[in-house]
């Protein structure tokens, strides 16, 4: 190839570079050791480019020389062989470059790529819910402040940049309130105090009993004695029962 392209050496015809390029291309396509050897010589690249510039009108020359150049430049990333239909290149190379041939791809995801933690958390609703609650607690001053809300409202100007994925819904707020033993004990005590029917009061007492059992087995700190226990049950204890329902309430109290 070098003698065919030398200006002062006429041992080989210059146009013999066209079939030479085709032969080298096929050798490199099927043999990795040939690719390795040729790519280690800078003279090979010079000859390929010189031949391409001399015979740029030859379609065969353009196709073979560009394929040969590509094989030598990306030799370290080539896997397999066309003979076994396993010839492949990294997917990023195939996607970002116009290849002179078609082939399979590998390394769709790099082994060094860090996992997208955000996508992982969003995909799992329990993880996302935990992050949402913790984030809102930090922003609004803790759980006690959060459960004071009647409904979710991010319309304040300071909340314009609040990430949508971290926003709570009204359903989430109700779930948070239901998970707070202190809040629910106080709510059912108020419901008992303000109950207008026997069924409402009985239901509130049953719910309050369940939360007290939960409080006992959870072994958490809580100032339940500061809640209005006496005011809630005083009207059922101070007066004699006048009906069967009053008797049931008295026993439950």
C-alpha positions as CSV (number, residue, x, y, z in Angstrom):
1,X,0.0,0.0,0.0
2,X,2.8,2.4,0.8
3,X,4.7,1.7,-2.5
4,X,1.5,2.2,-4.5
5,X,1.1,5.7,-3.0
6,X,4.7,6.8,-3.1
7,X,5.4,9.7,-5.5
8,X,8.8,8.5,-6.6
9,X,8.3,4.7,-6.4
10,X,6.6,3.1,-9.5
11,X,6.9,-0.6,-8.4
12,X,3.1,-0.7,-7.9
13,X,0.4,1.1,-9.8
14,X,-1.3,3.8,-7.7
15,X,-4.8,2.5,-8.5
16,X,-3.9,-0.8,-6.9
17,X,-4.7,0.9,-3.6
18,X,-8.4,0.4,-4.4
19,X,-8.3,-3.4,-4.1
20,X,-5.7,-3.3,-1.3
21,X,-8.1,-1.2,0.7
22,X,-10.9,-3.7,0.1
23,X,-8.7,-6.6,1.2
24,X,-7.5,-4.8,4.4
25,X,-11.1,-3.9,5.2
26,X,-12.2,-7.5,5.1
27,X,-9.2,-8.7,7.1
28,X,-9.9,-6.2,9.8
29,X,-13.6,-7.0,9.8
30,X,-13.0,-10.6,10.6
31,X,-9.8,-10.6,12.5
32,X,-9.2,-8.6,15.7
33,X,-5.4,-9.3,15.7
34,X,-5.1,-7.6,12.2
35,X,-7.0,-4.6,13.6
36,X,-4.7,-4.5,16.5
37,X,-1.5,-4.6,14.4
38,X,-2.5,-2.1,11.8
39,X,-3.9,0.4,14.3
40,X,-0.5,0.5,16.0
41,X,1.2,2.1,12.9
42,X,0.5,5.7,12.1
43,X,1.7,5.1,8.6
44,X,-1.3,2.9,7.9
45,X,-3.6,5.9,8.7
46,X,-1.6,8.2,6.5
47,X,-1.8,5.7,3.6
48,X,-5.6,5.2,4.0
49,X,-6.2,9.0,4.0
50,X,-3.9,9.6,1.0
51,X,-5.5,6.8,-1.0
52,X,-9.0,8.3,-0.1
53,X,-8.0,11.7,-1.2
54,X,-6.4,10.4,-4.5
55,X,-9.4,8.3,-5.5
56,X,-12.3,10.1,-3.8
57,X,-14.4,9.7,-6.9
58,X,-14.4,5.9,-6.5
59,X,-17.5,4.8,-4.6
60,X,-15.9,1.5,-3.6
61,X,-12.8,3.4,-2.3
62,X,-14.9,5.7,-0.2
63,X,-16.9,2.9,1.3
64,X,-13.9,0.6,2.0
65,X,-11.6,3.3,3.4
66,X,-14.1,4.8,5.8
67,X,-15.0,1.3,7.0
68,X,-11.3,0.5,7.5
69,X,-10.7,3.7,9.3
70,X,-13.6,3.1,11.6
71,X,-12.5,-0.4,12.4
72,X,-9.0,0.7,13.3
73,X,-10.1,3.7,15.4
74,X,-12.7,1.8,17.4
75,X,-10.9,-1.5,17.6
76,X,-11.0,-1.6,21.4
77,X,-14.8,-1.5,21.5
78,X,-15.6,-4.1,18.8
79,X,-17.0,-7.4,19.9
80,X,-17.7,-10.6,17.9
81,X,-17.3,-11.2,14.2
82,X,-19.6,-11.0,11.2
83,X,-19.0,-14.7,10.5
84,X,-20.9,-15.6,13.7
85,X,-23.4,-12.7,13.4
86,X,-22.1,-11.3,16.7
87,X,-20.3,-8.2,15.4
88,X,-21.3,-5.3,17.7
89,X,-20.3,-1.9,18.9
90,X,-21.3,0.2,22.0
91,X,-24.8,1.6,21.7
92,X,-23.6,5.2,22.3
93,X,-21.3,4.9,19.3
94,X,-24.1,3.6,17.0
95,X,-26.5,6.3,18.2
96,X,-24.2,9.3,18.0
97,X,-22.3,8.4,14.8
98,X,-23.2,7.5,11.2
99,X,-21.7,4.1,10.8
100,X,-20.6,2.9,7.4
101,X,-22.3,-0.4,8.1
102,X,-25.0,-2.0,10.3
103,X,-24.2,-4.0,13.3
104,X,-25.5,-5.2,16.7
105,X,-25.0,-3.1,19.9
106,X,-23.8,-3.7,23.4
107,X,-23.2,-1.7,26.6
108,X,-26.7,-0.2,26.4
109,X,-26.2,0.9,30.0
110,X,-22.7,1.5,31.2
111,X,-21.6,-0.5,34.2
112,X,-20.2,2.8,35.6
113,X,-23.5,4.6,35.3
114,X,-24.9,5.7,38.7
115,X,-28.4,4.6,39.4
116,X,-31.0,7.4,39.1
117,X,-32.1,7.6,42.7
118,X,-34.9,10.0,41.9
119,X,-36.5,7.7,39.4
120,X,-36.1,4.7,41.8
121,X,-37.8,6.6,44.6
122,X,-40.6,8.0,42.5
123,X,-41.3,4.5,41.1
124,X,-41.9,3.1,44.6
125,X,-45.0,4.9,46.1
126,X,-44.0,4.0,49.7
127,X,-40.5,5.5,49.3
128,X,-42.0,8.6,47.6
129,X,-44.6,9.0,50.3
130,X,-41.9,8.8,53.0
131,X,-39.7,11.4,51.3
132,X,-42.7,13.7,50.7
133,X,-43.7,13.6,54.4
134,X,-40.2,14.2,55.7
135,X,-39.6,17.0,53.2
136,X,-42.8,18.8,54.2
137,X,-42.1,18.3,57.9
138,X,-38.7,20.0,57.4
139,X,-40.2,22.9,55.3
140,X,-43.2,23.6,57.6
141,X,-41.7,23.1,61.0
142,X,-42.4,19.5,62.0
143,X,-45.2,17.0,62.2
144,X,-47.2,19.0,64.7
145,X,-47.4,21.9,62.4
146,X,-48.3,19.7,59.4
147,X,-51.3,18.1,61.1
148,X,-52.7,21.5,62.0
149,X,-53.6,22.0,58.3
150,X,-57.2,21.6,57.3
151,X,-56.2,21.1,53.7
152,X,-53.2,21.2,51.4
153,X,-52.3,24.6,50.0
154,X,-49.2,25.4,48.1
155,X,-50.5,28.6,46.5
156,X,-48.3,30.9,48.6
157,X,-45.7,32.8,46.7
158,X,-42.9,31.2,48.7
159,X,-44.1,27.8,47.4
160,X,-43.9,28.6,43.7
161,X,-40.6,26.6,43.4
162,X,-41.9,23.7,45.4
163,X,-41.2,20.5,43.4
164,X,-44.4,18.8,42.3
165,X,-43.1,15.4,43.1
166,X,-42.7,16.4,46.8
167,X,-46.2,17.9,47.2
168,X,-48.7,16.2,49.5
169,X,-52.3,15.7,48.6
170,X,-55.3,16.1,50.9
171,X,-55.5,12.3,51.0
172,X,-51.9,12.2,52.2
173,X,-52.7,14.8,54.9
174,X,-55.6,12.7,56.2
175,X,-53.3,9.6,56.3
176,X,-50.7,11.6,58.3
177,X,-53.3,12.8,60.7
178,X,-54.7,9.3,61.2
179,X,-51.2,8.0,62.0
180,X,-50.7,10.6,64.8
181,X,-51.9,9.0,68.1
182,X,-51.9,12.3,69.9
183,X,-53.9,14.0,67.2
184,X,-56.5,11.2,66.9
185,X,-56.9,10.9,70.7
186,X,-57.6,14.6,71.0
187,X,-59.9,14.5,68.0
188,X,-62.1,11.7,69.4
189,X,-62.2,13.3,72.8
190,X,-63.6,16.4,71.2
191,X,-66.0,14.2,69.1
192,X,-67.2,12.6,72.3
193,X,-67.7,15.9,74.1
194,X,-69.6,17.4,71.1
195,X,-71.5,14.3,70.0
196,X,-75.2,14.7,69.2
197,X,-76.3,11.1,69.1
198,X,-75.6,7.9,71.0
199,X,-74.2,6.2,67.9
200,X,-71.7,8.9,67.2
201,X,-70.4,8.9,70.7
202,X,-70.2,5.1,70.9
203,X,-68.3,5.1,67.6
204,X,-65.9,7.8,68.9
205,X,-65.3,5.9,72.2
206,X,-64.5,2.7,70.3
207,X,-62.0,4.5,68.0
208,X,-60.5,6.2,71.1
209,X,-60.1,2.8,72.8
210,X,-58.3,1.4,69.8
211,X,-55.8,4.4,69.7
212,X,-55.2,4.0,73.4
213,X,-54.3,0.3,72.8
214,X,-52.0,1.4,70.0
215,X,-50.4,4.0,72.3
216,X,-49.8,1.4,75.0
217,X,-48.1,-1.1,72.7
218,X,-46.1,1.5,70.7
219,X,-44.4,2.7,73.9
220,X,-44.0,6.3,72.5
221,X,-43.8,9.5,74.5
222,X,-47.1,11.5,74.5
223,X,-48.7,14.0,76.9
224,X,-52.1,12.4,76.8
225,X,-53.1,13.6,80.3
226,X,-53.2,17.2,79.1
227,X,-56.2,16.4,76.8
228,X,-59.8,17.2,77.9
229,X,-60.7,13.8,79.3
230,X,-62.9,15.1,82.2
231,X,-64.8,17.5,80.0
232,X,-65.4,14.7,77.4
233,X,-66.9,12.2,79.8
234,X,-68.3,14.4,82.5
235,X,-71.9,14.6,81.1
236,X,-72.1,10.8,81.0
237,X,-70.9,10.3,84.5
238,X,-72.6,13.1,86.4
239,X,-76.2,12.3,85.3
240,X,-78.1,9.1,85.7
241,X,-78.8,7.1,82.6
242,X,-82.4,7.6,81.3
243,X,-82.3,5.0,78.5
244,X,-80.6,1.8,77.5
245,X,-78.2,3.8,75.3
246,X,-77.3,6.0,78.2
247,X,-76.5,2.9,80.2
248,X,-74.2,1.7,77.5
249,X,-72.4,5.0,77.4
250,X,-72.0,5.0,81.1
251,X,-70.4,1.5,81.0
252,X,-68.1,2.5,78.2
253,X,-67.1,5.6,80.1
